[in-house]
Amino acid sequence: MNFSMSGRPRGVVLSIWLAASCAAVPLALVLTSPACALSEIKREELPAPAGPPANGETAPSENSVPMPDLPGRTPPAASQPKSPSEPGQSQPEAPANDGGVANPSADPEGPVPEVVYDLSKLPEPVRRMRDLMVEACVSGDIEKLRPLIGKGDTMTQLSLGEIEGDPIAFLKGLSGDKEGQEILAILEEVLNAGYVHVDVGTPQELYVWPYFFALPLDKLNARQRVELFKIVTAGDYDDMKQFGAYIFYRVGITPTGQWTFFVAGD
């Protein structure tokens, strides 16, 4: 049998072309399909560009964590804590309650002042005021102290702080009873103790009862401690030793006979 070879090349070429076409179709699908899928991704799902902006500073994104300040950069004024010593920063003021000359002034290193019991050594104005105060105490009527306390700038100091209202009502409020008789008893006991003459020759010169006001408590002898316990308890004494001075009721009278203070406290 004779076979013709004249058509073989064309058949072979056709076969090769068909095979190539079939192979090209899947390749085209592979190459084009990913491109179509990427084009369908939303822009906000893509990561932000990593490159810095043109001005050279980092532009924080909406959800980014703030970076700490660079070394040497001063934080904003609003974020800096103010030191109490800086201007404009108010500091709490300590209450002004020094009590003036009514505060104990015993100097543990200084000489112990003379303790005096002899009332005849008092100047007449001082002795007269002291006698009037004792008479008022013995009477049991606290109203009799009113003319001795006075008014205005010369009024007797009855507290280390300011008082409001009537001074006799204030004294009654200090007393354990409604009539103020306990405070009268304390005042009488204080005036019956020994006294000291302090700040002699100065504008602050005073005669002060009781003398414990100007003596260091650790220098009291046994007899003096007995006198102290007529006015305060042993527990009060222990508390005052920790403070360093007698801080119970004391009385001051000027050389001219003005009743300057009757106070307790530190």
Buried (B, 14 or more C-beta within 10 A) or exposed (E): EEEEEEEEEEEEEEEEEEEEEEEEEEEEEEEEEEEEEEEEEEEEEEEEEEEEEEEEEEEEEEEEEEEEEEEEEEEEEEEEEEEEEEEEEEEEEEEEEEBEBBBBBBEEEEEBBEBBEEEEEBBEBBBEBBEBBBEBBEEEBBEBBBEBBEEEEEEBBBBBEEBEEEBBEBBBEBBEEEEBBBBBBBBBBBBBBBBBBBEEEEEBBBBBBBBBBBBBBEEBEEEBEEBBEEBBEEEBBEEBBEEBBBBBBBBBBBBEBBBBBBBBEB
